[in-house]
Amino acid sequence: MTFYIAQFTAKHRIIQLPQHSVFIWKQESGDVDLPLLKNKIKRESAVHFFQMVAGETYPIADEDISVSVEKTAPFSG
């Protein structure tokens, strides 16, 4: 298993504050599956970020979030 790092931006269709961040994950060596990575970022990071911004009373649906991955690279940190 190899660790990878991705630089990404997540945007919500209503909340105007985008999330600019990095995401670290582990996978078998090889090509990064971008659709799988985007869904993983959405579930494990972006939904929580937008929920924190919006507050507990506003439900955040993952289909309202779009993720763009700028870069990926092996991570040895």
C-alpha positions in Angstrom: 0.0 0.0 0.0 1.2 3.5 -0.9 0.1 6.8 0.7 -0.9 9.5 -1.7 -1.8 13.2 -1.3 -4.2 15.3 -3.3 -4.8 19.0 -3.5 -8.5 19.7 -4.1 -11.2 22.3 -4.1 -14.8 21.5 -3.0 -17.7 23.7 -3.7 -21.3 23.6 -2.4 -24.1 24.7 -4.7 -25.5 27.2 -2.1 -22.7 27.8 0.5 -20.4 30.4 -1.1 -17.3 29.5 0.9 -15.2 26.8 -1.0 -13.0 24.3 0.7 -9.3 24.4 -0.5 -7.4 21.6 1.2 -5.4 18.4 0.8 -6.4 14.9 1.3 -4.2 11.9 2.2 -5.2 8.3 1.5 -3.8 4.9 1.1 -4.2 2.6 -1.9 -2.4 -0.1 -3.9 0.3 1.4 -6.1 -0.8 2.4 -9.6 -3.0 5.0 -11.2 -5.3 7.1 -9.1 -9.0 6.5 -9.8 -10.2 10.1 -9.9 -14.0 9.4 -9.6 -13.4 7.2 -6.6 -11.1 9.7 -5.0 -13.6 12.6 -5.5 -16.3 10.6 -3.8 -13.9 9.7 -1.0 -13.0 13.3 -0.5 -16.7 14.3 -0.6 -17.7 11.7 2.0 -14.7 12.0 4.4 -13.9 15.7 4.2 -16.2 18.1 2.3 -19.5 17.1 3.8 -18.1 17.7 7.3 -16.5 21.0 6.3 -19.7 22.3 4.8 -21.7 21.0 7.8 -19.4 22.9 10.1 -19.8 26.1 8.1 -23.6 25.8 7.7 -24.3 24.7 11.3 -26.2 21.7 12.6 -29.7 22.9 11.5 -28.9 23.0 7.8 -28.6 19.5 6.2 -25.7 19.0 3.8 -26.3 16.5 1.0 -23.3 15.1 -0.8 -25.0 15.6 -4.2 -24.8 19.4 -3.6 -21.0 19.2 -3.5 -18.6 19.2 -6.4 -14.9 18.3 -6.0 -12.1 19.1 -8.4 -8.7 17.6 -7.8 -5.8 19.8 -8.9 -2.9 17.5 -8.2 -2.1 14.1 -6.8 1.3 12.6 -5.8 2.8 9.8 -3.7 3.2 11.0 -0.1 6.1 10.0 2.1 5.6 12.5 4.9 
